[in-house]
């Protein structure tokens, strides 16, 4: 695409250089990939400022640079290299606008379903994807665990990628025949303009409890960031919201889109009833338009009835036959690291992504419901470094008060001292039914080998993640793999 053609369709403050002569073939925020015919965006990050890498991008051959700090690099540097300088008000916001146009407004060419909330985004996305595929639509997914184009997996590192990556991925999905895409949309992505300009046809609100306070600082900012998704949806769009969550009305109040509720409340349009679950799966019913539908899913927990209900609602209001949608829920595979049960003889290990106080409480509540005080409950958990510190003592209190025995360990300490994180967890503990084993492998080993033969062991915090980050360095580590290793050893 000609740079001049692109500039005619976006908002900029100033252009220095001859845009008519420039051809743009790629968009990047990484100066190392800023090659000939690329458009480099200088993004002001939290650890690094892309404006400091503009000269590097120019030296790499970038055809043009988009920046918000107009005077950070002299105009002579641009003119000498022939690189076009484009000044905008906000680089992040401009990235979304430029990317949308560059990739041909891909979100308008398929049905885009966005899911936001504190818990349940990933599982709900898997349900939605499977339902629409069951209905005959090739469906893409953008989410925490991986991105998918149909059944083909594309690796990811962020819950919601950067705007250029999102639009590139949507364009690929269209090229490869996808008619639908379901996307997990994080509060941080919304606040940082990553999903600006996307044409969401359906928005799903799962729930909201305190999280990401290291970024948002106060709950109200977190809530308002979530709300942004629903403010984006046009009047001909649809919103699926959790009527049981007291914050739902705040989130949806300004939207002109059609609204459909799910939950256990009597006035819920998709009313959840008769939820039952064991370590083998969950059954429940949904009443909709005076008709009752029965559901079964291999995914365990009361919360999965809610996740499934929101997915069912999104499909039904889109015209999918309810029975087809119910079959899609039934055939949805286990979501990696989301209350994933591993068994050896009578001992059960549950690997779960629970990394907030509320999600840890929900996971342990589900286990208590299943075991009914007939089996001992062990918990292995830690808290991530460089993240919300307020949840650490709360998680310590919840784990020790709801478990027979707790092993406090490291999660992803990142750049923090692991023992400092553990000390903050200990501040919330009022009992002595815990043991500190900083090494996560050793903590999981101890929990499995030291627990009773019929114990249920929750390994919380990392879920699907296959790495542990210590001092900024990632090494391979999988809770599931480690649990399977020590269950085998225990069973011998």
RODO-2510 file (C-alpha; in nm, 4 decimals, decimal comma):
residues 492
     n   res          X          Y          Z
     1     x     0,0000     0,0000     0,0000
     2     x     0,1227     0,3493    -0,0822
     3     x     0,2010     0,5466     0,2336
     4     x     0,0185     0,8468     0,0859
     5     x    -0,2946     0,6337     0,0393
     6     x    -0,2747     0,5220     0,4012
     7     x    -0,2238     0,8768     0,5266
     8     x    -0,5337     0,9947     0,3415
     9     x    -0,7464     0,7706     0,5637
    10     x    -0,5964     0,8325     0,9090
    11     x    -0,5534     1,1209     1,1508
    12     x    -0,2075     1,2750     1,1840
    13     x    -0,0643     1,6040     1,3104
    14     x     0,2327     1,6435     1,0763
    15     x     0,4080     1,4638     0,7912
    16     x     0,7718     1,5423     0,7085
    17     x     0,9044     1,3853     0,3876
    18     x     0,7720     1,2543     0,0585
    19     x     0,5017     0,9984     0,1367
    20     x     0,4089     0,9639    -0,2334
    21     x     0,7243     0,7657    -0,3035
    22     x     0,6910     0,5202    -0,0141
    23     x     0,5402     0,1751    -0,0328
    24     x     0,4395     0,0111     0,2977
    25     x     0,4491    -0,3685     0,3231
    26     x     0,4531    -0,4187     0,7001
    27     x     0,3798    -0,2463     1,0310
    28     x     0,5974    -0,3022     1,3387
    29     x     0,6662    -0,1688     1,6880
    30     x     1,0013    -0,3528     1,7088
    31     x     1,2927    -0,1596     1,5610
    32     x     1,4729    -0,4902     1,4937
    33     x     1,2056    -0,5827     1,2388
    34     x     1,1880    -0,2345     1,0862
    35     x     1,3120    -0,3214     0,7380
    36     x     1,2687    -0,1637     0,3945
    37     x     0,9059    -0,0708     0,3199
    38     x     0,8097    -0,1054     0,6861
    39     x     0,6223     0,1467     0,9002
    40     x     0,7702     0,1722     1,2492
    41     x     0,5586     0,2922     1,5430
    42     x     0,7441     0,4434     1,8371
    43     x     0,5392     0,3272     2,1357
    44     x     0,6015     0,4676     2,4822
    45     x     0,6091     0,1517     2,6951
    46     x     0,6320     0,0909     3,0688
    47     x     0,9907    -0,0340     3,0633
    48     x     1,1190     0,0904     2,7278
    49     x     1,0266     0,3863     2,5108
    50     x     1,0123     0,3143     2,1384
    51     x     1,1128     0,6745     2,0704
    52     x     1,4611     0,5794     2,1878
    53     x     1,4834     0,3265     1,9035
    54     x     1,3760     0,5505     1,6160
    55     x     1,7306     0,5984     1,4860
    56     x     1,7825     0,2229     1,5004
    57     x     1,4621     0,1708     1,2990
    58     x     1,5783     0,4267     1,0435
    59     x     1,9182     0,2560     1,0164
    60     x     1,7409    -0,0777     0,9695
    61     x     1,5690     0,0698     0,6637
    62     x     1,2221     0,1718     0,7846
    63     x     1,0402     0,3747     0,5197
    64     x     0,8455     0,5803     0,7736
    65     x     0,8177     0,6328     1,1478
    66     x     0,5061     0,7218     1,3481
    67     x     0,5788     0,9030     1,6737
    68     x     0,4111     1,1235     1,9329
    69     x     0,7195     1,3036     2,0684
    70     x     0,7759     1,5342     1,7722
    71     x     1,1213     1,6646     1,8666
    72     x     1,2864     1,3478     1,9971
    73     x     1,4847     1,3019     1,6705
    74     x     1,5891     1,6000     1,4535
    75     x     1,4134     1,6363     1,1175
    76     x     1,7543     1,6322     0,9495
    77     x     1,7990     1,2668     1,0492
    78     x     1,4758     1,1785     0,8706
    79     x     1,5493     1,3882     0,5607
    80     x     1,9050     1,2571     0,5340
    81     x     1,7837     0,8959     0,5337
    82     x     1,4751     0,9580     0,3221
    83     x     1,2560     0,8214     0,6016
    84     x     0,9157     0,9876     0,6392
    85     x     0,8321     1,1328     0,9801
    86     x     0,4672     1,1107     1,0879
    87     x     0,3627     1,2887     1,4072
    88     x     0,0433     1,1798     1,5835
    89     x    -0,1250     1,2614     1,9135
    90     x    -0,0975     0,9084     2,0572
    91     x     0,1182     0,6401     1,8966
    92     x    -0,0782     0,3509     2,0471
    93     x    -0,4097     0,4859     1,9228
    94     x    -0,2614     0,5589     1,5806
    95     x    -0,1256     0,2017     1,5634
    96     x    -0,4806     0,0689     1,5842
    97     x    -0,6070     0,3132     1,3217
    98     x    -0,3221     0,2559     1,0744
    99     x    -0,3359    -0,1227     1,1225
   100     x    -0,7098    -0,1384     1,0620
   101     x    -0,6737     0,0477     0,7300
   102     x    -0,3520    -0,1255     0,6219
   103     x    -0,5008    -0,4730     0,6631
   104     x    -0,8259    -0,3796     0,4879
   105     x    -1,0559    -0,3366     0,7909
   106     x    -1,0645    -0,7152     0,8491
   107     x    -1,2903    -0,7039     1,1564
   108     x    -1,5753    -0,5901     0,9301
   109     x    -1,5402    -0,8994     0,7124
   110     x    -1,6225    -1,1624     0,9739
   111     x    -1,8358    -1,1992     1,2855
   112     x    -1,6196    -1,0828     1,5749
   113     x    -1,7083    -1,1896     1,9292
   114     x    -1,5236    -1,0217     2,2175
   115     x    -1,5136    -1,1626     2,5705
   116     x    -1,4047    -0,9659     2,8751
   117     x    -1,4208    -1,0186     3,2499
   118     x    -1,1884    -1,1188     3,5315
   119     x    -1,2456    -1,4926     3,5113
   120     x    -1,3683    -1,7346     3,2476
   121     x    -1,2546    -1,5582     2,9298
   122     x    -1,0406    -1,8456     2,8035
   123     x    -1,2892    -2,1228     2,8761
   124     x    -1,5766    -1,9223     2,7312
   125     x    -1,3735    -1,8548     2,4166
   126     x    -1,3109    -2,2284     2,3731
   127     x    -1,6828    -2,2978     2,4171
   128     x    -1,7800    -2,0301     2,1646
   129     x    -1,5264    -2,1490     1,9084
   130     x    -1,6393    -2,5099     1,9366
   131     x    -2,0088    -2,4185     1,9123
   132     x    -1,9679    -2,2156     1,5938
   133     x    -1,7486    -2,4832     1,4400
   134     x    -2,0134    -2,7405     1,5335
   135     x    -2,2605    -2,5195     1,3477
   136     x    -2,0431    -2,5343     1,0357
   137     x    -1,8505    -2,2055     1,0586
   138     x    -1,4727    -2,1971     1,0356
   139     x    -1,3790    -1,9991     1,3453
   140     x    -1,0637    -1,8277     1,4646
   141     x    -0,9633    -1,7587     1,8231
   142     x    -0,7378    -1,4941     1,9773
   143     x    -0,6631    -1,5676     2,3412
   144     x    -0,4376    -1,6357     2,6366
   145     x    -0,3330    -1,9917     2,5597
   146     x    -0,2926    -1,9660     2,1838
   147     x    -0,4401    -1,8162     1,8722
   148     x    -0,6207    -2,0425     1,6287
   149     x    -0,7146    -2,0186     1,2634
   150     x    -0,9708    -2,2964     1,2489
   151     x    -0,7821    -2,5901     1,4026
   152     x    -0,4368    -2,4493     1,3270
   153     x    -0,2580    -2,3116     1,6328
   154     x    -0,0612    -1,9863     1,6294
   155     x     0,1440    -1,9195     1,9449
   156     x     0,0772    -1,6111     2,1581
   157     x     0,2349    -1,4282     2,4524
   158     x    -0,0358    -1,1731     2,5385
   159     x    -0,4038    -1,2275     2,6202
   160     x    -0,4803    -0,9586     2,3646
   161     x    -0,1962    -0,8901     2,1146
   162     x    -0,0934    -0,5474     1,9855
   163     x    -0,3239    -0,3801     1,7315
   164     x    -0,1033    -0,4566     1,4317
   165     x    -0,0829    -0,8245     1,5281
   166     x    -0,4590    -0,8471     1,5818
   167     x    -0,5416    -0,7004     1,2437
   168     x    -0,2779    -0,9118     1,0673
   169     x    -0,4215    -1,2220     1,2322
   170     x    -0,7802    -1,1305     1,1409
   171     x    -0,6709    -1,0751     0,7806
   172     x    -0,5091    -1,4210     0,7771
   173     x    -0,8253    -1,5744     0,9181
   174     x    -1,0294    -1,4226     0,6359
   175     x    -0,7787    -1,5417     0,3747
   176     x    -0,8037    -1,8929     0,5170
   177     x    -1,1831    -1,9008     0,5135
   178     x    -1,2871    -1,8029     0,8658
   179     x    -1,6309    -1,6453     0,8942
   180     x    -1,6150    -1,5996     1,2744
   181     x    -1,3540    -1,5074     1,5330
   182     x    -1,3777    -1,5105     1,9114
   183     x    -1,1343    -1,2920     2,1065
   184     x    -1,0392    -1,2590     2,4717
   185     x    -1,0221    -0,8863     2,5424
   186     x    -0,8243    -0,7793     2,8487
   187     x    -0,8819    -0,4583     3,0418
   188     x    -0,5250    -0,3476     2,9746
   189     x    -0,5677    -0,4026     2,5996
   190     x    -0,8822    -0,1910     2,6057
   191     x    -0,7121     0,0861     2,7994
   192     x    -0,4081     0,0804     2,5693
   193     x    -0,6159     0,1080     2,2486
   194     x    -0,5161    -0,2369     2,1186
   195     x    -0,8700    -0,3149     2,0061
   196     x    -0,9625     0,0341     1,8869
   197     x    -1,1422     0,0388     1,5514
   198     x    -1,2372    -0,3290     1,5731
   199     x    -1,5943    -0,4024     1,4721
   200     x    -1,7256    -0,6285     1,7497
   201     x    -2,0594    -0,7865     1,6604
   202     x    -2,1051    -0,9492     2,0020
   203     x    -1,9601    -0,8651     2,3428
   204     x    -1,9672    -1,1065     2,6378
   205     x    -1,9242    -0,9874     2,9967
   206     x    -1,8375    -1,2773     3,2286
   207     x    -1,7790    -1,1139     3,5693
   208     x    -1,5497    -0,8736     3,7471
   209     x    -1,3507    -0,8923     4,0694
   210     x    -1,0308    -0,7161     4,1697
   211     x    -0,7339    -0,7874     3,9422
   212     x    -0,4481    -0,6048     3,7679
   213     x    -0,4367    -0,3430     4,0419
   214     x    -0,0664    -0,2989     3,9684
   215     x    -0,1818    -0,1393     3,6426
   216     x    -0,5258     0,0061     3,7180
   217     x    -0,4500     0,1200     4,0764
   218     x    -0,8211     0,1439     4,1665
   219     x    -1,1133    -0,0871     4,0947
   220     x    -1,3165     0,1884     3,9265
   221     x    -1,0512     0,2297     3,6558
   222     x    -1,0486    -0,1479     3,6020
   223     x    -1,4286    -0,1499     3,5716
   224     x    -1,4348     0,1442     3,3308
   225     x    -1,1694    -0,0230     3,1158
   226     x    -1,3858    -0,3349     3,0859
   227     x    -1,6836    -0,1133     3,0004
   228     x    -1,5026     0,0222     2,6951
   229     x    -1,5682    -0,2991     2,5023
   230     x    -1,9444    -0,2615     2,5330
   231     x    -1,9354     0,1077     2,4496
   232     x    -1,7713     0,0075     2,1197
   233     x    -2,0532    -0,2209     2,0065
   234     x    -2,2921    -0,0669     1,7539
   235     x    -2,6705    -0,0548     1,7914
   236     x    -2,7094    -0,3576     1,5629
   237     x    -2,4665    -0,5567     1,7794
   238     x    -2,5416    -0,7798     2,0766
   239     x    -2,4265    -0,7926     2,4385
   240     x    -2,4358    -1,1052     2,6550
   241     x    -2,3963    -1,0198     3,0230
   242     x    -2,3889    -1,1956     3,3592
   243     x    -2,7016    -1,0878     3,5493
   244     x    -2,5591    -1,2357     3,8714
   245     x    -2,2688    -0,9894     3,8703
   246     x    -2,3626    -0,6637     4,0477
   247     x    -2,1375    -0,4617     3,8152
   248     x    -2,3100    -0,5743     3,4955
   249     x    -2,5465    -0,2786     3,4785
   250     x    -2,2579    -0,0331     3,5069
   251     x    -2,0711    -0,2080     3,2274
   252     x    -2,3605    -0,2141     2,9785
   253     x    -2,5573     0,0988     3,0760
   254     x    -2,4401     0,3283     2,7943
   255     x    -2,4551     0,0742     2,5120
   256     x    -2,7302     0,0960     2,2501
   257     x    -2,6754    -0,2659     2,1423
   258     x    -2,9272    -0,5451     2,2080
   259     x    -2,8746    -0,6924     2,5533
   260     x    -2,9262    -1,0522     2,6675
   261     x    -2,8671    -1,1715     3,0244
   262     x    -2,7558    -1,5071     3,1611
   263     x    -2,7324    -1,6296     3,5194
   264     x    -2,9289    -1,7915     3,7986
   265     x    -3,1612    -1,4958     3,8623
   266     x    -3,5252    -1,5495     3,7699
   267     x    -3,5304    -1,2638     3,5214
   268     x    -3,2237    -1,3919     3,3302
   269     x    -3,3126    -1,4567     2,9674
   270     x    -3,0783    -1,7563     2,9688
   271     x    -3,1437    -1,8894     3,3185
   272     x    -2,9010    -2,1426     3,4644
   273     x    -3,0551    -2,4116     3,6864
   274     x    -2,9756    -2,7433     3,8542
   275     x    -2,5968    -2,7242     3,8325
   276     x    -2,4232    -3,0436     3,9438
   277     x    -2,0568    -3,1318     3,9086
   278     x    -1,8042    -3,3963     4,0044
   279     x    -1,4393    -3,4420     3,9154
   280     x    -1,5625    -3,5960     3,5884
   281     x    -1,7670    -3,3034     3,4586
   282     x    -2,0652    -3,0714     3,4980
   283     x    -2,4348    -3,0944     3,4153
   284     x    -2,6905    -2,8131     3,4205
   285     x    -2,9999    -2,6763     3,2516
   286     x    -3,0750    -2,3471     3,0787
   287     x    -3,4235    -2,2078     3,0437
   288     x    -3,4716    -1,9831     2,7409
   289     x    -3,8028    -1,8637     2,5943
   290     x    -3,9958    -2,0998     2,8219
   291     x    -3,8036    -2,4006     2,6949
   292     x    -3,5506    -2,5971     2,9003
   293     x    -3,2260    -2,7296     2,7530
   294     x    -3,0042    -2,9906     2,9208
   295     x    -2,6255    -2,9656     2,9106
   296     x    -2,3258    -3,1824     2,9920
   297     x    -1,9620    -3,0783     2,9729
   298     x    -1,6356    -3,2448     3,0669
   299     x    -1,5204    -2,9177     3,2180
   300     x    -1,5608    -2,9146     3,5963
   301     x    -1,7187    -2,6531     3,8209
   302     x    -2,0188    -2,4295     3,8859
   303     x    -1,8354    -2,1462     3,7073
   304     x    -1,8204    -2,3557     3,3907
   305     x    -2,1995    -2,3599     3,3783
   306     x    -2,1784    -1,9793     3,3604
   307     x    -1,9049    -1,9889     3,0958
   308     x    -2,1061    -2,2341     2,8890
   309     x    -2,4276    -2,0349     2,9319
   310     x    -2,2703    -1,7169     2,7953
   311     x    -2,1307    -1,9103     2,4990
   312     x    -2,4688    -2,0758     2,4380
   313     x    -2,6420    -1,7368     2,4503
   314     x    -2,3984    -1,5784     2,2049
   315     x    -2,4605    -1,8601     1,9576
   316     x    -2,8388    -1,8710     1,9938
   317     x    -2,8840    -1,4948     1,9478
   318     x    -2,6663    -1,5304     1,6356
   319     x    -2,9102    -1,7808     1,4884
   320     x    -2,7418    -2,1103     1,5806
   321     x    -2,9870    -2,3899     1,6595
   322     x    -2,9969    -2,4396     2,0397
   323     x    -2,9475    -2,8154     2,0111
   324     x    -2,6411    -2,7639     1,7908
   325     x    -2,5079    -2,5148     2,0466
   326     x    -2,5687    -2,7649     2,3293
   327     x    -2,3757    -3,0296     2,1366
   328     x    -2,0931    -2,7795     2,0868
   329     x    -2,0700    -2,7343     2,4639
   330     x    -2,0710    -3,1091     2,5201
   331     x    -1,7862    -3,1688     2,2740
   332     x    -1,5652    -2,8788     2,3867
   333     x    -1,2333    -3,0349     2,4947
   334     x    -1,0605    -2,9729     2,8253
   335     x    -0,9101    -2,6254     2,8249
   336     x    -0,5422    -2,6595     2,9254
   337     x    -0,4788    -2,5487     3,2822
   338     x    -0,8386    -2,4569     3,3583
   339     x    -0,9444    -2,6845     3,6473
   340     x    -0,7687    -2,9674     3,4646
   341     x    -0,7915    -3,2952     3,6571
   342     x    -0,5029    -3,5458     3,6545
   343     x    -0,5550    -3,8814     3,8262
   344     x    -0,3436    -4,1683     3,9490
   345     x    -0,5208    -4,4393     4,1438
   346     x    -0,7422    -4,2489     4,3884
   347     x    -0,5258    -3,9385     4,4115
   348     x    -0,6376    -3,6336     4,2141
   349     x    -0,4352    -3,3300     4,1089
   350     x    -0,6124    -3,0231     3,9740
   351     x    -0,4062    -2,7770     3,7699
   352     x    -0,5759    -2,4382     3,7569
   353     x    -0,4908    -2,0867     3,6427
   354     x    -0,6393    -1,9348     3,9613
   355     x    -0,4070    -1,6407     4,0261
   356     x    -0,6350    -1,3958     4,2075
   357     x    -0,7890    -1,4244     4,5524
   358     x    -1,1385    -1,4631     4,4074
   359     x    -1,0420    -1,7269     4,1513
   360     x    -0,8494    -1,9233     4,4161
   361     x    -1,1539    -1,9114     4,6424
   362     x    -1,3778    -2,0305     4,3587
   363     x    -1,1457    -2,3204     4,2778
   364     x    -1,1291    -2,4335     4,6413
   365     x    -1,5043    -2,3876     4,6848
   366     x    -1,5574    -2,6161     4,3855
   367     x    -1,3257    -2,8788     4,5353
   368     x    -1,5079    -2,8632     4,8702
   369     x    -1,8394    -2,9104     4,6895
   370     x    -1,7021    -3,2229     4,5209
   371     x    -1,5216    -3,3913     4,8120
   372     x    -1,7843    -3,3003     5,0775
   373     x    -1,5277    -3,3227     5,3633
   374     x    -1,4571    -3,6840     5,2716
   375     x    -1,1095    -3,6270     5,1271
   376     x    -0,8163    -3,4073     5,2364
   377     x    -0,7445    -3,0962     5,0291
   378     x    -0,3911    -2,9777     4,9615
   379     x    -0,2999    -2,6547     4,7846
   380     x     0,0232    -2,5503     4,6138
   381     x     0,0449    -2,1857     4,5092
   382     x     0,2548    -1,8719     4,4890
   383     x     0,2049    -1,5185     4,3560
   384     x     0,3590    -1,3541     4,0531
   385     x     0,6282    -1,0922     4,0849
   386     x     0,5977    -0,7386     3,9457
   387     x     0,2201    -0,7699     3,9664
   388     x    -0,0624    -0,6728     4,2028
   389     x     0,0798    -0,7068     4,5554
   390     x    -0,2523    -0,6506     4,7338
   391     x    -0,3753    -1,0006     4,6536
   392     x    -0,0818    -1,1810     4,8167
   393     x    -0,1934    -1,1839     5,1837
   394     x    -0,5543    -1,2422     5,0762
   395     x    -0,4544    -1,5505     4,8777
   396     x    -0,2502    -1,6773     5,1724
   397     x    -0,5528    -1,6468     5,4016
   398     x    -0,7872    -1,8152     5,1533
   399     x    -0,5530    -2,1050     5,0779
   400     x    -0,4810    -2,1886     5,4417
   401     x    -0,8395    -2,1455     5,5625
   402     x    -0,9835    -2,3624     5,2853
   403     x    -0,7170    -2,6374     5,2685
   404     x    -0,5954    -2,9050     5,5051
   405     x    -0,2370    -2,8347     5,4053
   406     x    -0,0753    -2,5616     5,1928
   407     x     0,2624    -2,5484     5,0190
   408     x     0,3622    -2,1869     4,9532
   409     x     0,6058    -2,1583     4,6665
   410     x     0,7125    -1,9413     4,3734
   411     x     0,4944    -1,8628     4,0743
   412     x     0,6693    -1,6329     3,8242
   413     x     0,8801    -1,4109     4,0526
   414     x     1,0033    -1,2203     3,7458
   415     x     1,2391    -0,9501     3,8780
   416     x     1,1258    -0,9676     4,2441
   417     x     1,2911    -1,1635     4,5240
   418     x     1,0835    -1,4845     4,5571
   419     x     1,1132    -1,4805     4,9359
   420     x     0,9874    -1,1221     4,9542
   421     x     0,6745    -1,2341     4,7658
   422     x     0,6333    -1,5305     5,0006
   423     x     0,6717    -1,3057     5,3053
   424     x     0,3854    -1,0901     5,1757
   425     x     0,1698    -1,4016     5,1323
   426     x     0,2474    -1,5074     5,4901
   427     x     0,1155    -1,1766     5,6267
   428     x    -0,2395    -1,2918     5,5563
   429     x    -0,2088    -1,6359     5,7209
   430     x    -0,3577    -1,6957     6,0658
   431     x    -0,3004    -2,0747     6,0914
   432     x     0,0023    -2,3020     6,0919
   433     x    -0,1092    -2,5584     5,8313
   434     x     0,1434    -2,4487     5,5720
   435     x     0,4978    -2,5115     5,4618
   436     x     0,7217    -2,2832     5,2563
   437     x     0,9117    -2,4533     4,9726
   438     x     1,0313    -2,1825     4,7346
   439     x     1,1292    -2,4218     4,4546
   440     x     0,8031    -2,4956     4,2702
   441     x     0,9108    -2,8390     4,1461
   442     x     0,9999    -2,9431     4,5012
   443     x     0,6742    -2,8009     4,6403
   444     x     0,4635    -2,9998     4,3929
   445     x     0,6707    -3,3109     4,4669
   446     x     0,6185    -3,2710     4,8424
   447     x     0,2438    -3,2158     4,8081
   448     x     0,2006    -3,5305     4,5993
   449     x     0,4346    -3,7581     4,7924
   450     x     0,3368    -3,6397     5,1424
   451     x    -0,0419    -3,6338     5,0931
   452     x    -0,2851    -3,9144     5,1700
   453     x    -0,3740    -4,1697     4,9033
   454     x    -0,7162    -4,0128     4,8465
   455     x    -0,6023    -3,6514     4,8579
   456     x    -0,7139    -3,3822     4,6137
   457     x    -0,4268    -3,1446     4,5354
   458     x    -0,4850    -2,8047     4,3801
   459     x    -0,1850    -2,6579     4,1988
   460     x    -0,2894    -2,2990     4,1408
   461     x    -0,1586    -1,9956     3,9589
   462     x     0,0100    -2,0990     3,6351
   463     x    -0,2426    -2,3264     3,4660
   464     x    -0,1514    -2,3674     3,0986
   465     x     0,1794    -2,1802     3,1227
   466     x     0,4810    -2,3876     3,0226
   467     x     0,7462    -2,1601     3,1663
   468     x     0,8635    -2,0032     3,4885
   469     x     1,0140    -1,6547     3,4779
   470     x     1,2918    -1,5858     3,7288
   471     x     1,5102    -1,2730     3,7158
   472     x     1,3563    -1,1874     3,3801
   473     x     1,4611    -1,5217     3,2272
   474     x     1,2056    -1,7819     3,1216
   475     x     1,2785    -2,1520     3,1564
   476     x     1,0520    -2,4409     3,0671
   477     x     0,8188    -2,5364     3,3498
   478     x     0,4774    -2,6990     3,3320
   479     x     0,2685    -2,7660     3,6436
   480     x     0,0915    -3,0445     3,4570
   481     x     0,4130    -3,2157     3,3463
   482     x     0,5652    -3,1913     3,6942
   483     x     0,2466    -3,3244     3,8563
   484     x     0,2320    -3,6171     3,6156
   485     x     0,5990    -3,6985     3,6888
   486     x     0,5504    -3,7134     4,0650
   487     x     0,2145    -3,8917     4,0441
   488     x     0,3937    -4,1662     3,8479
   489     x     0,6654    -4,1777     4,1134
   490     x     0,4087    -4,1890     4,3941
   491     x     0,2092    -4,4672     4,2267
   492     x     0,5068    -4,7043     4,1935
***
